[in-house]
Amino acid sequence: MATLARVRCAWSGAAVIGPSVSTFYFDQSGAGWTASLSNFFDSIKNRLPAGTVVSVPNTGDLIDDATGDLVGTWTDGTAGGATGTGGALYSQGVGFRVKWFTGGFHGGRRVVGSTFIVPMDDSMRDAAGTLGGAQIASVVTAADGLIGASSHVMKVWSKPKPGASDGASHVITSSSVPDAISWLRTRRT
């Protein structure tokens, strides 16, 4: 069993449809995730439509990774976030995805997480309508900076089956951004 800090970053602004959140998990024994997430979103703010706000809280829930039970609360630094500085053109409901890779296996599968960045500024697209190489590289650099922040350990949580205690968390080791447009269903890691 490990205790995870669950960080829920709220999205708002005219380009965001409905209640929206991106969820991240960190090893509770670390610290500094609020500043690191704020830096990540600040690094990609030019990829977000103008006026889109991602708010990073400075408090949240601690969970038991085996059961998913709430076991306490965390507090870290000051609240932060970023406001999109991209253009006014975007496509509602579509964006791109950051994949978070681990060395872990759970339930007979390799553990990989995803964070959807939706909506995205249209400057992310290339002439073919997919994501541009330089734009992908800039997001991967920001994601790798988030992973490499020395003050915390970022994880992907494999949720337990209903009524079971078979959940687990796995350390994120690298990231990528697939060269494809993504549609949002949920925002979680």
Backbone as numpy.savetxt, mean C-alpha at the origin, in Angstrom:
# Nx Ny Nz CAx CAy CAz Cx Cy Cz
2.91 -16.81 16.37 2.08 -15.63 16.37 2.96 -14.38 16.37
2.58 -13.44 15.54 3.24 -12.13 15.52 2.16 -11.07 15.67
2.54 -9.94 16.23 1.61 -8.82 16.34 1.95 -7.84 15.23
0.94 -7.48 14.46 1.11 -6.56 13.33 0.43 -5.23 13.60
1.08 -4.16 13.17 0.45 -2.84 13.17 -0.26 -2.70 11.83
-1.55 -2.47 11.87 -2.34 -2.28 10.65 -2.48 -0.78 10.43
-2.04 -0.31 9.26 -2.10 1.11 8.93 -3.06 1.28 7.77
-4.14 2.01 8.00 -5.15 2.24 6.97 -5.07 3.69 6.50
-4.62 3.86 5.26 -4.44 5.18 4.66 -5.70 5.52 3.86
-6.38 6.58 4.25 -7.64 6.98 3.60 -7.36 7.83 2.37
-8.13 7.59 1.32 -8.06 8.36 0.07 -9.28 9.27 -0.01
-9.09 10.50 -0.51 -10.21 11.42 -0.70 -9.90 12.35 -1.86
-10.90 13.11 -2.26 -10.77 14.05 -3.36 -11.80 13.77 -4.43
-11.93 14.70 -5.36 -12.95 14.59 -6.41 -12.75 13.37 -7.30
-11.52 12.91 -7.48 -11.24 11.78 -8.36 -11.50 10.43 -7.70
-11.73 10.43 -6.39 -11.92 9.18 -5.64 -13.42 8.92 -5.50
-13.82 7.70 -5.83 -15.22 7.32 -5.75 -15.46 6.51 -4.49
-16.33 6.97 -3.62 -16.71 6.23 -2.42 -15.60 6.17 -1.39
-15.89 5.50 -0.25 -14.87 5.36 0.79 -13.73 4.50 0.26
-12.51 4.98 0.42 -11.35 4.29 -0.14 -10.22 4.27 0.87
-9.54 3.12 0.94 -8.45 2.97 1.89 -7.40 2.01 1.33
-6.14 2.28 1.61 -5.05 1.35 1.33 -4.54 0.86 2.68
-4.46 -0.46 2.85 -4.05 -1.03 4.12 -2.66 -1.64 4.02
-1.83 -1.32 5.00 -0.46 -1.82 5.08 -0.26 -2.47 6.44
0.67 -3.44 6.49 0.97 -4.13 7.74 2.47 -4.02 8.04
2.79 -3.78 9.31 4.17 -3.67 9.75 4.37 -4.48 11.02
5.60 -4.97 11.22 5.95 -5.66 12.45 5.82 -4.68 13.60
5.08 -5.05 14.62 4.80 -4.15 15.73 6.06 -3.71 16.45
7.11 -4.51 16.42 8.32 -4.17 17.17 9.10 -3.01 16.54
8.77 -2.62 15.32 9.44 -1.50 14.67 8.75 -0.18 14.97
9.15 0.82 14.24 8.54 2.15 14.35 8.89 2.91 13.08
8.27 4.06 12.91 8.58 4.91 11.78 7.75 4.66 10.53
6.74 3.80 10.63 5.97 3.49 9.42 5.12 4.66 8.95
4.66 5.52 9.86 3.87 6.68 9.45 4.70 7.59 8.55
5.91 7.90 8.94 6.79 8.75 8.13 7.16 8.05 6.82
7.43 6.75 6.88 7.81 6.02 5.67 6.67 5.97 4.66
5.44 5.73 5.13 4.29 5.73 4.21 4.04 7.13 3.65
4.18 8.15 4.48 4.02 9.52 3.99 5.06 9.82 2.90
6.30 9.38 3.12 7.35 9.57 2.11 7.03 8.82 0.82
6.51 7.59 0.94 6.14 6.81 -0.24 5.09 7.55 -1.06
4.00 7.95 -0.41 2.94 8.64 -1.16 3.41 10.00 -1.67
4.27 10.68 -0.92 4.82 11.95 -1.40 5.68 11.72 -2.64
6.39 10.60 -2.69 7.25 10.28 -3.84 6.45 10.00 -5.11
5.21 9.56 -4.96 4.40 9.25 -6.14 3.24 10.23 -6.34
3.26 11.35 -5.62 2.13 12.29 -5.69 1.92 12.86 -7.09
2.99 12.92 -7.90 2.83 13.40 -9.28 2.17 12.34 -10.17
1.95 11.14 -9.66 1.25 10.08 -10.39 -0.24 10.03 -10.01
-0.64 10.90 -9.07 -2.03 10.98 -8.62 -2.69 12.22 -9.21
-3.98 12.15 -9.55 -4.65 13.34 -10.06 -4.57 14.50 -9.07
-4.52 15.71 -9.60 -4.46 16.91 -8.76 -5.60 16.90 -7.74
-5.25 17.18 -6.49 -6.25 17.26 -5.43 -6.60 15.94 -4.76
-6.08 14.82 -5.25 -6.31 13.54 -4.59 -5.46 13.51 -3.33
-6.06 13.18 -2.20 -5.36 13.20 -0.92 -5.29 11.78 -0.36
-4.09 11.38 0.06 -3.89 10.12 0.78 -3.44 10.51 2.18
-4.25 10.17 3.19 -3.97 10.53 4.58 -3.41 9.33 5.32
-2.24 9.51 5.95 -1.59 8.45 6.71 -1.81 8.76 8.20
-2.47 7.84 8.94 -2.75 8.09 10.35 -1.52 7.86 11.22
-1.57 8.38 12.44 -0.48 8.12 13.38 -0.94 7.20 14.52
-2.08 6.55 14.34 -2.57 5.57 15.31 -3.43 4.55 14.58
-3.54 3.37 15.14 -4.34 2.33 14.52 -4.37 1.07 15.37
-4.81 -0.03 14.76 -4.99 -1.29 15.47 -3.76 -2.17 15.39
-3.55 -2.95 16.45 -2.59 -4.05 16.47 -3.41 -5.32 16.32
-2.95 -6.24 15.47 -3.68 -7.49 15.27 -2.76 -8.69 15.46
-3.34 -9.79 15.87 -2.65 -11.07 15.97 -2.70 -11.68 14.57
-1.53 -11.94 13.97 -1.55 -12.42 12.58 -2.12 -13.83 12.44
-2.11 -14.63 13.49 -2.64 -15.99 13.41 -4.16 -16.01 13.39
-4.79 -15.12 14.17 -6.26 -15.14 14.31 -6.96 -13.95 13.67
-6.23 -12.84 13.51 -6.86 -11.61 13.03 -7.51 -10.82 14.14
-7.42 -11.31 15.38 -8.02 -10.62 16.51 -7.30 -9.31 16.81
-8.07 -8.31 17.21 -7.47 -7.05 17.66 -6.88 -7.28 19.04
-5.62 -6.81 19.23 -4.95 -7.04 20.51 -4.44 -5.74 21.13
-4.71 -4.62 20.49 -4.27 -3.35 21.05 -4.27 -2.25 20.00
-3.63 -1.15 20.35 -3.49 -0.03 19.43 -2.04 0.40 19.37
-1.67 1.09 18.31 -0.33 1.62 18.14 -0.41 3.12 17.93
0.66 3.81 18.23 0.82 5.23 17.93 2.25 5.42 17.44
2.42 6.22 16.38 3.74 6.39 15.78 3.86 7.77 15.15
4.70 8.61 15.68 4.99 9.90 15.06 3.76 10.78 14.92
3.73 11.53 13.83 2.60 12.41 13.55 1.93 11.96 12.26
0.65 12.25 12.16 -0.10 11.91 10.95 0.50 12.65 9.76
0.39 12.06 8.59 0.95 12.68 7.39 0.16 12.28 6.16
0.84 12.25 5.03 0.21 11.87 3.78 0.72 12.71 2.64
-0.04 12.75 1.56 0.36 13.49 0.38 -0.88 13.90 -0.42
-0.72 14.97 -1.18 -1.78 15.45 -2.07 -1.28 15.35 -3.50
-2.08 14.75 -4.36 -1.71 14.57 -5.76 -1.39 15.88 -6.46
-0.32 15.85 -7.26 0.09 17.02 -8.03 0.07 16.75 -9.53
-0.49 15.60 -9.92 -0.58 15.27 -11.33 -1.56 16.20 -12.03
-1.82 15.91 -13.27 -2.73 16.74 -14.05 -4.18 16.51 -13.67
-5.04 17.20 -14.40 -6.47 17.10 -14.14 -7.10 15.95 -14.92
-6.34 15.32 -15.83 -6.89 14.22 -16.63 -6.59 12.88 -15.95
-7.63 12.07 -15.81 -7.51 10.74 -15.22 -8.72 9.94 -15.66
-8.64 8.63 -15.49 -9.77 7.76 -15.75 -10.26 7.23 -14.42
-11.53 7.48 -14.10 -12.06 7.05 -12.81 -12.07 5.53 -12.72
-11.68 5.04 -11.52 -11.76 3.61 -11.26 -10.62 2.78 -11.79
-9.66 3.38 -12.48 -8.51 2.62 -12.99 -7.22 3.27 -12.54
-6.19 2.47 -12.48 -4.89 2.95 -12.05 -3.84 1.89 -12.28
-2.94 1.76 -11.34 -1.90 0.74 -11.44 -1.75 0.04 -10.11
-0.92 -1.01 -10.11 -0.78 -1.86 -8.94 0.69 -2.02 -8.57
0.97 -1.91 -7.28 2.29 -2.24 -6.75 2.19 -3.64 -6.17
3.05 -4.55 -6.66 3.09 -5.91 -6.12 4.20 -5.99 -5.08
3.90 -6.61 -3.95 4.86 -6.76 -2.85 5.22 -8.24 -2.75
6.50 -8.56 -2.96 6.96 -9.95 -2.96 7.58 -10.33 -1.61
7.35 -11.58 -1.21 7.93 -12.13 0.01 8.64 -13.43 -0.36
9.37 -13.99 0.56 9.94 -15.32 0.37 9.07 -16.39 0.99
7.87 -16.01 1.44 7.00 -16.92 2.18 6.02 -17.70 1.33
5.57 -18.80 1.91 4.53 -19.64 1.33 3.47 -19.85 2.39
2.21 -19.88 1.97 1.11 -20.09 2.90 0.00 -20.79 2.15
-0.50 -21.87 2.72 -1.58 -22.62 2.07 -1.19 -23.15 0.71
0.07 -23.49 0.54 0.55 -24.05 -0.72 0.75 -23.03 -1.83
0.78 -21.75 -1.47 0.96 -20.69 -2.47 2.03 -19.71 -2.02
2.68 -19.11 -3.01 3.65 -18.05 -2.71 2.88 -16.82 -2.25
3.38 -16.16 -1.21 2.69 -14.99 -0.65 3.15 -13.74 -1.38
2.20 -13.07 -2.04 2.44 -11.82 -2.76 1.28 -10.88 -2.42
1.60 -9.65 -2.08 0.57 -8.66 -1.77 0.46 -7.65 -2.89
-0.58 -6.85 -2.85 -0.79 -5.80 -3.85 -1.37 -4.55 -3.19
-0.96 -3.42 -3.69 -1.57 -2.15 -3.33 -1.99 -1.49 -4.63
-3.25 -1.14 -4.74 -3.77 -0.50 -5.93 -3.70 1.02 -5.76
-3.13 1.68 -6.73 -3.04 3.14 -6.75 -4.08 3.61 -7.78
-5.25 3.94 -7.25 -6.40 4.29 -8.08 -7.11 5.47 -7.44
-7.30 6.54 -8.19 -7.01 6.74 -9.61 -5.56 7.18 -9.83
-5.16 7.13 -11.09 -3.83 7.59 -11.47 -3.96 8.72 -12.47
-2.97 9.57 -12.47 -2.89 10.65 -13.44 -2.64 10.03 -14.82
-3.22 10.59 -15.88 -3.05 10.04 -17.23 -1.62 10.07 -17.73
-0.73 10.83 -17.09 0.67 10.85 -17.52 1.36 9.52 -17.26
0.73 8.62 -16.51 1.30 7.28 -16.29 1.24 6.44 -17.56
0.35 6.78 -18.47 0.16 5.96 -19.68 1.17 6.35 -20.76
1.54 5.34 -21.57 2.38 5.61 -22.73 1.50 5.67 -23.97
2.11 5.78 -25.14 1.36 5.92 -26.39 0.50 4.69 -26.69
0.89 3.53 -26.17 0.13 2.30 -26.40 -1.02 2.13 -25.42
-1.13 3.04 -24.45 -2.22 2.95 -23.48 -1.89 2.13 -22.25
-0.68 1.56 -22.18 -0.25 0.86 -20.98 0.60 1.82 -20.15
1.27 1.32 -19.14 2.08 2.19 -18.29 3.43 2.45 -18.93
3.92 3.67 -18.79 5.22 4.04 -19.35 6.37 3.51 -18.51
7.47 3.15 -19.14 8.62 2.56 -18.46 9.22 3.48 -17.41
9.41 4.75 -17.74 9.99 5.69 -16.76 9.04 5.89 -15.59
7.76 5.91 -15.85 6.78 6.08 -14.79 6.77 4.87 -13.86
6.85 3.67 -14.44 6.93 2.45 -13.63 8.17 2.49 -12.75
9.30 2.85 -13.34 10.57 2.88 -12.60 10.49 3.84 -11.41
9.83 4.98 -11.59 9.75 5.94 -10.48 8.91 5.39 -9.33
7.85 4.66 -9.64 7.01 4.08 -8.58 7.75 2.93 -7.89
8.46 2.10 -8.65 9.23 1.00 -8.05 10.31 1.57 -7.12
10.95 2.65 -7.53 11.96 3.29 -6.67 11.33 3.73 -5.35
10.14 4.34 -5.43 9.44 4.76 -4.21 9.04 3.56 -3.35
8.55 2.50 -3.98 8.14 1.30 -3.24 9.35 0.63 -2.58
10.45 0.55 -3.31 11.66 -0.05 -2.73 12.19 0.80 -1.57
12.00 2.11 -1.65 12.37 2.99 -0.54 11.53 2.71 0.70
10.25 2.42 0.48 9.37 2.07 1.60 9.81 0.74 2.23
10.14 -0.24 1.40 10.59 -1.54 1.91 11.91 -1.39 2.67
12.81 -0.57 2.14 14.14 -0.45 2.70 14.28 0.46 3.89
13.21 1.14 4.28 13.30 2.02 5.45 13.72 1.17 6.66
14.81 1.54 7.29 15.43 0.68 8.30 14.69 0.63 9.62
13.74 1.52 9.85 13.10 1.59 11.16 11.89 0.67 11.30
11.56 -0.10 10.27 10.38 -0.96 10.36 10.52 -2.17 9.45
9.64 -3.14 9.63 9.57 -4.31 8.77 8.15 -4.36 8.20
8.06 -4.23 6.88 6.76 -4.25 6.19 6.43 -5.70 5.84
5.14 -6.06 6.00 4.74 -7.46 5.79 3.48 -7.57 4.94
3.29 -8.76 4.38 2.02 -9.16 3.76 1.37 -10.12 4.73
0.11 -9.90 5.02 -0.62 -10.75 5.95 -1.49 -11.73 5.17
-1.32 -13.02 5.46 -2.19 -14.07 4.94 -3.25 -14.32 5.99
-4.47 -13.91 5.70 -5.55 -14.00 6.68 -5.89 -15.45 7.02
-6.36 -15.68 8.26 -6.76 -17.05 8.63 -8.07 -17.44 7.97
-8.27 -18.74 7.85 -9.57 -19.24 7.39 -10.60 -18.92 8.47
-11.86 -18.76 8.13 -12.88 -18.45 9.14 -12.86 -19.45 10.30
-12.77 -18.92 11.51 -12.77 -19.74 12.71 -11.45 -20.43 13.03
-10.45 -20.25 12.19 -9.16 -20.93 12.40 -8.11 -19.95 12.92
-6.97 -20.48 13.30 -5.83 -19.68 13.75 -4.63 -19.97 12.86
-4.85 -20.00 11.54 -3.80 -20.38 10.61 -3.29 -19.20 9.77
-3.53 -17.97 10.24 -3.00 -16.81 9.55 -1.50 -16.69 9.76
-0.84 -15.93 8.91 0.61 -15.73 9.03 0.99 -14.43 8.34
2.14 -13.90 8.73 2.64 -12.69 8.07 4.03 -12.98 7.53
4.38 -12.31 6.43 5.63 -12.58 5.73 6.30 -11.25 5.37
7.61 -11.18 5.57 8.38 -9.97 5.32 8.44 -9.69 3.82
8.17 -8.44 3.44 8.26 -8.01 2.04 9.73 -7.78 1.71
10.16 -8.36 0.58 11.56 -8.26 0.18 11.79 -7.43 -1.08
10.77 -7.30 -1.92 10.93 -6.52 -3.15 9.56 -6.14 -3.70
9.59 -5.30 -4.75 8.33 -4.84 -5.34 8.45 -4.79 -6.86
7.31 -4.67 -7.49 7.27 -4.42 -8.93 5.96 -3.72 -9.25
5.90 -3.13 -10.43 4.67 -2.53 -10.93 4.41 -3.15 -12.30
3.40 -4.02 -12.42 3.11 -4.62 -13.72 2.74 -3.55 -14.75
3.17 -3.76 -15.99 2.89 -2.84 -17.08 1.48 -3.10 -17.61
0.51 -2.81 -16.78 -0.89 -3.03 -17.15 -1.76 -2.11 -16.31
-2.85 -1.70 -16.88 -3.83 -0.90 -16.17 -4.59 -1.83 -15.22
-4.85 -1.38 -14.00 -5.54 -2.18 -13.00 -6.89 -1.55 -12.67
-7.84 -2.40 -12.34 -9.15 -1.97 -11.87 -9.23 -2.25 -10.39
-9.78 -1.34 -9.66 -9.83 -1.45 -8.22 -11.01 -2.28 -7.76
-10.73 -3.22 -6.85 -11.78 -3.94 -6.14 -11.68 -3.64 -4.66
-10.47 -3.74 -4.07 -10.23 -3.36 -2.68 -8.84 -2.76 -2.59
-8.56 -2.03 -1.51 -7.24 -1.48 -1.26 -6.68 -2.16 -0.04
-5.87 -3.19 -0.23 -5.24 -3.83 0.92 -3.95 -4.49 0.48
-3.09 -4.75 1.45 -1.81 -5.41 1.19 -1.87 -6.81 1.70
